[in-house]
Amino acid sequence: MSCAYKFRLPCHVPLRKARLRTYLPPSCLCYPSQKYRPYTPLKLDDRQWPSNSYGKVPIWLSTDLRDGNQALANPMTIEQKTLFFRELVKCGVKQVEVAYPAASDTDFSFVRGLIENNEVPDDVWIQVLTPAREDLIRRTIDSVAGAKKAIIHMYNATSPLFRTVVFRNSQEKTVQLAVEHTKIVRQVTEEYTAKYGTIFKYEYSPETFTQTEPDFALEVCEAVKTAWGKAGTGEDRIIFNLPATVEVAPPNHYADQIEYFCRHISEREKVVVSLHPHNDRGKELLSFLIAHKLNQIPCRHWYSCS
């Protein structure tokens, strides 16, 4: 069976050789379909989302200024981000992920400018992102000092590939990492509430959720909820953001994973489930629409127009 890929030869390769041979770069696979393992479908025989209808409105979060901005070849300047933020406020968006403050001085300064120049209305929550690392957590919370309302969004990767290859962590150490740094977030936010009066929400992402074993994703989130220790109803609900960090399966699989999580997470009334599809295969909107058919409130959707 012949290889599916052929490449134009550099001009210095003799034509007679070009007629006799197909040249491939060393890293090319003749059968790329064999490179990746297929996704493992969830056995969810009594799934409810296909027969559900829409009706309840989700909470909307704009991530244009963070997730959208980092996807740009030339990220926005502070002035551009400020103008964008004002437009989002005019549109009535009440939750905006504004930056990854520990990633750059530009992002940190932008957040400080929003607060110091009174750009954030009293009814708008600004959200900032941080990995599970103490120094970066402290830098991130520093950026929102004096804000009226802020959401601290922490993440660590939980999938087998990241555990074994990137972090070389066991499941137990992955849970421990999330728990220890959740406690740091709690400690520092309580200090800032006492000092500045800021009201905080906490959001946790098991990064690479869709590639994580469903029961392990639940285990991590349950441990995080216990470590946070303040999940309640209403404005005190903890947020679990469930990202399709890399699209590896069709949208119906994402909906199955969301339904499985919603069924099995404890104290569901104290949890906001945040839908975070990506668009690697052009299925972001469809993934959100069918996952939202679960119609379970509280539910939140990330979006970015960038």
Buried (B, 14 or more C-beta within 10 A) or exposed (E): EEEEEEEEBEEEEEEEEEEEEEEEEEEEEEEEEEEEEEEEEBEBEEBBBEEBEEEEEBBBBBBBBBBBBBEEEEBBEBEBBBEBBEEBBEEEBBBBBBBBBBBEEBBBBBBBBBBEEEBBEEEBBBBBBBBBBEEBBBBBBBBBBEBBBBBBBBBBBBBEEBBEEEBEBEBEEBBEBBBEBBBBBBEBBEEBEEEBEBEBBBBBBBBBBBBBEBEBBBBBBBBBBEBBEBBEEEEEBBBBBBBBBBBBBBBBBBBBBBBBBBBBBEEBEBBBBBBBBBEEBEBBEBBBBBBBBBBBBBBBBBBBEB
